[in-house]
Amino acid sequence: MPQDSDTGEKTEEPTGKKLSEAVSRGNIAKSADINTAALLAVALLLLSLMGGKVWEGLLGYLVHIYADLGSLKMTTTSIQRYLGEFLELLGDLVLPFLLGVMFVGLLAAGTQVKFQFSPQAVEWNLNKFNPINGLKRIFSWKSWGEFLINMTKLMVVVGLLMNVVWNVIDHPVFHHPSYLGQVLNFMTEAALMLLKKVLIAMIVIGALDYAYQWWRTRDGLKMSIKDVKDEQKSQDGDPHSKGEQRKRRMGMMQNIMWNEVPEADVVITNPTHLAVALKYNRETMKAPKILAKGARHNALLIRKIAEKNGVPLVENKPLAQMLFKFGRPGREIPFQFFSAVAEILAYVYRTNRFRYFKQGMEVPS
C-alpha cells in the first residue's frame, strides 16, 4: 500500500457506497455470452420436448396446403382462411416455445444484475453522440480487447461447424439417392449435434467472460486512499459543522436545565459525575418524573442550579446510575425505582417543609 495518500493510485477495494452508486448507474458485471448459452440451452430442451409435435403440426399443415393446390382459388376469403389457420398453428405450436425462450432469457439477464433496475443506465446522454468520444471508444484498449474476444468466439463456432461437417461428410445422404424425409432428418440431426457442441462451448466462454467482466468492473471501481478518506468525511460530515451542532445541542440542554431544575423536588447525585433532577406532584402525576439529567459538566451545572434555587441534593450512587441509564427526561421514572425514590422524596419532604410551605404547596405525608 502506498505511503503517500495523494498519489491517486487506485489500490483500495470499492466501498459499499461506491458499489451502490455503480449499480444505480448500471455499471454491473454481466456477460452476453451467459444469456446466449441460457437461450441455446432452453431452446435445445424445448426442441427435444416439443420438436416432434411442432414438426408434425407443420408437416400436416403443408400436406393440407399441397393437397388443395389443384383446386385452390386465390380469393380474399381463402387467403384469410389459410392465414388464420397458419396463425392458429403458430399460436398452438410455436408460441409456447418462444415464450419459454423469452422467459429464460429475461431470467438469465436479471440474475446477473440481481434484478436491479438502473434508471440512470437508460437516461438520455448526448455525450454518447459525440464523435470524438466515439472515436476514443473505438480505438480504446477496451474495444480492442472486446474485438479479440469476439473473434475468438467466432473462430470457436467456425471450428465446431467444420468439425460437424467433417463428421457427417460420409453420411449416406451425400452418396445415395434420398427422399425428402431422409434429408430433413439428416439436417435436423446435424443441426442438433452442432447446437449441442456450441452450447458446451458457450457455457465455458460465458463463465470465463463473466469472470473477466466481474474483475474488470471491480478493478474499474477501485479507489485511491484519498477517495476513501473523502468519502468517509462526506459520510461523517464536516468536523466544524459537527462541532457547531454539538454546541447547539449542549446549549439547548443547558437551557432546559436552567428552566426545569429550579422546579425539581430533589436532585440525586453520584456525587459529582451524575445528577438527576426529579419532581413529583401527586395530584397531576402518577409517578415521579425526571426533569433533567446530566453527566460530568452537565451534572455540575445541575448541582449549581439546584443549589442556587434551594433544591435539595441527595447522594445515592446506585440510584443515580440506574436513573441516568434507564430514565428519560420528561418521562416518569421506571417502575422498578418507585420504592427507592419514594423513600428519598419522603425524607426530602420531611427535612424541607419550609420550602414547600413557602411555595404554597401541601407537603405529602
C-alpha positions as CSV (number, residue, x, y, z in Angstrom):
1,M,0.0,0.0,0.0
2,P,1.5,3.4,-0.9
3,Q,2.5,5.6,1.9
4,D,1.6,8.8,0.1
5,S,-2.2,9.1,0.2
6,D,-2.2,11.8,-2.5
7,T,-0.6,9.7,-5.3
8,G,-4.1,8.9,-6.7
9,E,-3.2,5.3,-7.3
10,K,-6.3,3.1,-7.3
11,T,-5.3,0.4,-4.8
12,E,-8.3,0.2,-2.4
13,E,-11.4,-2.0,-2.9
14,P,-14.6,-0.1,-3.6
15,T,-16.7,0.8,-0.6
16,G,-20.4,-0.2,-0.2
17,K,-21.4,3.4,-1.2
18,K,-19.3,3.2,-4.4
19,L,-20.8,-0.2,-5.3
20,S,-24.3,1.1,-4.7
21,E,-23.7,4.1,-7.0
22,A,-22.3,1.8,-9.6
23,V,-25.4,-0.3,-9.5
24,S,-27.6,2.8,-9.9
25,R,-25.7,3.7,-13.0
26,G,-26.0,0.2,-14.5
27,N,-22.2,-0.4,-14.0
28,I,-22.7,-4.1,-13.2
29,A,-20.7,-7.1,-14.3
30,K,-22.7,-9.0,-16.9
31,S,-21.9,-11.2,-19.9
32,A,-24.0,-11.5,-23.0
33,D,-22.5,-15.0,-23.6
34,I,-24.3,-16.3,-20.5
35,N,-27.6,-15.1,-21.9
36,T,-26.7,-16.7,-25.2
37,A,-25.9,-20.0,-23.5
38,A,-29.1,-19.9,-21.5
39,L,-31.2,-19.2,-24.6
40,L,-29.5,-22.0,-26.5
41,A,-29.9,-24.5,-23.6
42,V,-33.6,-23.8,-23.2
43,A,-34.1,-23.9,-27.0
44,L,-32.5,-27.4,-27.2
45,L,-34.6,-28.6,-24.2
46,L,-37.8,-27.4,-25.7
47,L,-36.9,-28.8,-29.1
48,S,-36.3,-32.2,-27.5
49,L,-39.6,-32.0,-25.7
50,M,-41.8,-30.3,-28.3
51,G,-39.8,-30.7,-31.6
52,G,-41.8,-33.8,-32.7
53,K,-45.1,-32.2,-32.1
54,V,-44.1,-29.0,-33.8
55,W,-42.8,-30.8,-36.8
56,E,-45.9,-33.0,-37.1
57,G,-48.1,-29.9,-36.9
58,L,-46.1,-28.0,-39.6
59,L,-45.9,-31.1,-41.8
60,G,-49.7,-31.7,-41.5
61,Y,-50.3,-28.0,-42.5
62,L,-48.0,-28.3,-45.5
63,V,-49.7,-31.5,-46.7
64,H,-53.1,-29.8,-46.3
65,I,-51.9,-26.8,-48.4
66,Y,-50.3,-29.0,-51.1
67,A,-53.5,-31.2,-51.3
68,D,-55.6,-28.1,-52.0
69,L,-53.2,-26.6,-54.6
70,G,-55.1,-28.1,-57.5
71,S,-58.4,-26.6,-56.5
72,L,-57.1,-23.5,-54.7
73,K,-58.7,-20.2,-55.7
74,M,-56.9,-17.0,-54.7
75,T,-59.7,-15.0,-53.1
76,T,-59.9,-12.8,-50.1
77,T,-61.9,-15.3,-48.2
78,S,-59.5,-18.2,-48.9
79,I,-56.4,-16.2,-48.1
80,Q,-57.9,-15.1,-44.8
81,R,-58.9,-18.7,-44.0
82,Y,-55.4,-20.1,-44.7
83,L,-53.7,-17.2,-42.9
84,G,-56.0,-17.8,-39.9
85,E,-55.1,-21.5,-39.9
86,F,-51.4,-20.7,-40.1
87,L,-51.6,-18.2,-37.2
88,E,-53.6,-20.6,-35.1
89,L,-51.0,-23.3,-35.8
90,L,-48.2,-20.9,-34.7
91,G,-50.1,-20.0,-31.6
92,D,-50.5,-23.6,-30.6
93,L,-47.1,-24.9,-31.5
94,V,-44.5,-22.1,-31.8
95,L,-45.8,-19.5,-29.3
96,P,-45.1,-21.7,-26.2
97,F,-41.6,-22.3,-27.5
98,L,-41.0,-18.6,-28.0
99,L,-42.4,-17.7,-24.6
100,G,-40.2,-20.3,-22.9
101,V,-37.1,-19.0,-24.6
102,M,-38.0,-15.3,-23.8
103,F,-38.7,-16.1,-20.1
104,V,-35.4,-17.9,-19.6
105,G,-33.6,-15.0,-21.4
106,L,-35.1,-12.5,-19.0
107,L,-34.3,-14.7,-16.1
108,A,-30.6,-15.1,-17.1
109,A,-30.2,-11.4,-17.7
110,G,-31.9,-10.4,-14.5
111,T,-29.9,-12.9,-12.4
112,Q,-26.7,-11.4,-13.5
113,V,-27.7,-7.9,-12.3
114,K,-29.6,-9.3,-9.3
115,F,-32.8,-7.8,-10.8
116,Q,-31.6,-4.3,-10.1
117,F,-33.4,-1.7,-12.3
118,S,-31.0,1.2,-13.1
119,P,-32.8,4.3,-14.4
120,Q,-29.5,6.2,-14.9
121,A,-28.4,3.5,-17.3
122,V,-31.1,4.4,-19.8
123,E,-31.1,8.1,-19.3
124,W,-30.6,10.4,-22.4
125,N,-26.9,11.2,-22.7
126,L,-25.8,13.5,-25.5
127,N,-22.1,12.5,-24.9
128,K,-22.9,9.2,-26.5
129,F,-23.4,11.0,-29.8
130,N,-20.2,12.9,-29.6
131,P,-18.0,11.7,-32.5
132,I,-14.8,12.4,-30.6
133,N,-15.9,10.2,-27.7
134,G,-17.0,7.6,-30.2
135,L,-13.5,7.5,-31.8
136,K,-11.9,7.2,-28.4
137,R,-14.2,4.3,-27.6
138,I,-13.4,2.6,-30.9
139,F,-9.6,2.9,-30.5
140,S,-9.5,2.2,-26.8
141,W,-7.9,-0.9,-25.3
142,K,-11.3,-2.0,-24.1
143,S,-12.7,-2.0,-27.6
144,W,-9.7,-3.9,-29.0
145,G,-10.0,-6.4,-26.2
146,E,-13.7,-7.0,-26.9
147,F,-12.9,-7.3,-30.6
148,L,-10.3,-10.0,-29.9
149,I,-12.7,-11.8,-27.6
150,N,-15.5,-11.8,-30.3
151,M,-13.1,-13.0,-32.9
152,T,-12.1,-15.9,-30.6
153,K,-15.8,-16.8,-30.2
154,L,-16.3,-16.7,-34.0
155,M,-13.3,-18.9,-34.5
156,V,-14.6,-21.4,-32.0
157,V,-18.0,-21.6,-33.6
158,V,-16.5,-21.9,-37.1
159,G,-14.2,-24.7,-35.8
160,L,-17.2,-26.5,-34.3
161,L,-19.1,-26.1,-37.6
162,M,-16.2,-27.6,-39.5
163,N,-15.9,-30.4,-37.1
164,V,-19.6,-31.3,-37.6
165,V,-19.2,-31.1,-41.3
166,W,-16.2,-33.3,-41.2
167,N,-18.1,-35.9,-39.1
168,V,-21.2,-36.0,-41.4
169,I,-19.4,-35.8,-44.7
170,D,-19.6,-39.6,-45.1
171,H,-23.3,-39.7,-44.3
172,P,-25.3,-41.8,-46.9
173,V,-27.5,-38.9,-47.8
174,F,-24.5,-37.4,-49.7
175,H,-23.8,-40.6,-51.7
176,H,-27.1,-42.3,-52.3
177,P,-30.5,-41.1,-53.6
178,S,-32.6,-39.9,-50.7
179,Y,-36.2,-38.7,-50.3
180,L,-37.2,-35.5,-48.6
181,G,-37.8,-37.1,-45.2
182,Q,-34.3,-38.5,-45.0
183,V,-32.8,-35.2,-46.0
184,L,-34.8,-33.4,-43.4
185,N,-33.9,-35.9,-40.7
186,F,-30.3,-35.6,-41.6
187,M,-30.4,-31.8,-41.4
188,T,-32.1,-32.0,-38.0
189,E,-29.6,-34.4,-36.5
190,A,-26.7,-32.4,-37.9
191,A,-28.1,-29.1,-36.6
192,L,-28.8,-30.6,-33.1
193,M,-25.2,-32.0,-33.0
194,L,-23.8,-28.6,-33.9
195,L,-26.0,-26.8,-31.3
196,K,-25.0,-29.2,-28.5
197,K,-21.3,-28.6,-29.2
198,V,-21.9,-24.8,-29.5
199,L,-23.8,-24.9,-26.2
200,I,-20.9,-26.5,-24.4
201,A,-18.5,-24.0,-25.8
202,M,-20.8,-21.1,-25.0
203,I,-21.1,-22.2,-21.4
204,V,-17.3,-22.3,-21.0
205,I,-16.9,-19.0,-22.8
206,G,-19.7,-17.4,-20.8
207,A,-18.2,-18.4,-17.5
208,L,-14.8,-17.1,-18.5
209,D,-16.3,-13.9,-19.9
210,Y,-18.4,-13.3,-16.8
211,A,-15.3,-13.8,-14.6
212,Y,-13.4,-11.3,-16.7
213,Q,-16.3,-8.8,-16.7
214,W,-16.6,-9.0,-12.9
215,W,-12.8,-8.5,-12.5
216,R,-12.8,-5.5,-15.0
217,T,-15.8,-3.9,-13.3
218,R,-14.4,-4.3,-9.8
219,D,-11.0,-3.1,-10.9
220,G,-12.6,0.0,-12.6
221,L,-14.3,0.8,-9.3
222,K,-11.2,0.7,-7.2
223,M,-10.5,3.8,-5.2
224,S,-7.4,5.7,-4.0
225,I,-6.7,6.2,-0.3
226,K,-7.7,9.8,-0.8
227,D,-11.0,8.8,-2.3
228,V,-11.8,6.6,0.7
229,K,-10.9,9.3,3.1
230,D,-13.0,11.9,1.2
231,E,-16.0,9.6,1.2
232,Q,-15.6,8.9,4.9
233,K,-15.5,12.6,5.6
234,S,-18.7,13.2,3.5
235,Q,-20.5,10.4,5.3
236,D,-19.4,11.6,8.8
237,G,-19.9,15.2,8.0
238,D,-17.7,18.2,8.3
239,P,-15.9,18.3,11.7
240,H,-16.6,22.0,12.0
241,S,-20.3,21.5,11.3
242,K,-20.5,18.6,13.7
243,G,-18.8,20.8,16.4
244,E,-21.4,23.5,15.8
245,Q,-24.2,21.0,16.0
246,R,-22.8,19.7,19.3
247,K,-22.6,23.2,20.7
248,R,-26.2,23.9,19.7
249,R,-27.4,20.6,21.4
250,M,-25.4,21.5,24.5
251,G,-26.9,25.0,24.5
252,M,-30.5,23.5,24.3
253,M,-29.8,21.0,27.0
254,Q,-28.4,23.8,29.3
255,N,-31.5,25.9,28.6
256,I,-33.7,23.0,29.6
257,M,-31.7,22.6,32.8
258,W,-32.0,26.3,33.7
259,N,-35.7,26.1,33.2
260,E,-36.5,22.7,34.7
261,V,-34.1,22.1,37.6
262,P,-35.5,25.0,39.8
263,E,-38.9,23.3,39.7
264,A,-37.4,19.9,40.9
265,D,-38.1,18.4,44.3
266,V,-34.8,16.7,44.6
267,V,-31.5,16.1,42.7
268,I,-30.0,12.7,43.1
269,T,-26.2,12.7,42.6
270,N,-23.3,10.3,42.2
271,P,-21.9,12.5,43.8
272,T,-20.3,14.7,41.2
273,H,-20.2,12.6,38.0
274,L,-24.0,12.2,37.6
275,A,-27.0,14.2,38.6
276,V,-30.8,13.5,38.0
277,A,-33.5,16.1,38.9
278,L,-36.9,14.7,39.9
279,K,-40.3,16.2,40.6
280,Y,-43.5,14.7,41.9
281,N,-47.0,16.1,42.2
282,R,-49.4,13.5,43.4
283,E,-52.4,15.5,42.1
284,T,-51.2,15.6,38.5
285,M,-48.6,12.7,38.2
286,K,-48.9,9.0,38.6
287,A,-45.2,8.7,39.4
288,P,-42.1,11.0,39.9
289,K,-40.8,12.5,36.6
290,I,-37.3,13.2,35.5
291,L,-36.9,16.8,34.7
292,A,-33.2,16.8,33.7
293,K,-30.2,14.6,33.9
294,G,-26.5,15.1,33.1
295,A,-23.0,13.7,33.4
296,R,-19.7,15.4,34.3
297,H,-20.0,19.1,33.2
298,N,-23.8,18.9,32.9
299,A,-24.0,17.2,36.3
300,L,-22.0,20.0,37.9
301,L,-24.3,22.5,36.2
302,I,-27.5,20.8,37.5
303,R,-25.9,20.8,41.0
304,K,-25.1,24.5,40.7
305,I,-28.6,25.4,39.5
306,A,-30.2,23.3,42.3
307,E,-28.0,24.9,45.0
308,K,-28.8,28.3,43.7
309,N,-32.6,27.6,43.8
310,G,-32.6,25.7,47.1
311,V,-33.3,22.3,45.6
312,P,-32.1,19.5,47.9
313,L,-29.2,17.3,46.8
314,V,-29.2,13.7,47.8
315,E,-26.2,11.5,47.2
316,N,-27.2,7.9,46.2
317,K,-24.7,6.4,43.7
318,P,-26.6,3.2,42.7
319,L,-29.9,5.0,42.2
320,A,-28.3,7.9,40.3
321,Q,-26.6,5.5,38.0
322,M,-29.8,3.5,37.3
323,L,-31.9,6.6,36.8
324,F,-29.3,8.1,34.5
325,K,-29.0,4.9,32.4
326,F,-32.7,3.9,32.1
327,G,-34.6,7.2,32.7
328,R,-35.6,9.7,30.1
329,P,-36.0,13.5,30.7
330,G,-39.7,14.5,30.5
331,R,-40.9,10.9,31.4
332,E,-41.8,9.1,34.6
333,I,-39.2,7.0,36.3
334,P,-39.2,3.3,35.6
335,F,-41.5,1.4,38.0
336,Q,-38.5,-0.6,39.4
337,F,-37.3,2.5,41.2
338,F,-40.6,3.7,42.7
339,S,-39.8,2.4,46.2
340,A,-36.2,3.9,46.4
341,V,-37.4,7.3,45.0
342,A,-40.4,7.3,47.4
343,E,-38.1,6.9,50.4
344,I,-35.9,9.8,49.2
345,L,-38.8,12.1,48.5
346,A,-40.3,11.3,51.9
347,Y,-37.0,12.3,53.5
348,V,-36.8,15.5,51.4
349,Y,-40.4,16.5,52.3
350,R,-39.7,16.0,56.0
351,T,-36.5,18.0,56.0
352,N,-37.6,20.8,53.7
353,R,-41.1,21.6,54.9
354,F,-40.4,25.3,55.0
355,R,-39.5,25.3,51.2
356,Y,-42.8,23.7,50.2
357,F,-44.8,25.8,52.7
358,K,-43.2,29.0,51.2
359,Q,-44.3,27.8,47.7
360,G,-47.9,27.3,48.9
361,M,-47.6,23.5,48.3
362,E,-49.1,20.8,50.5
363,V,-46.4,18.7,52.0
364,P,-47.0,15.0,51.4
365,S,-47.2,12.9,54.5
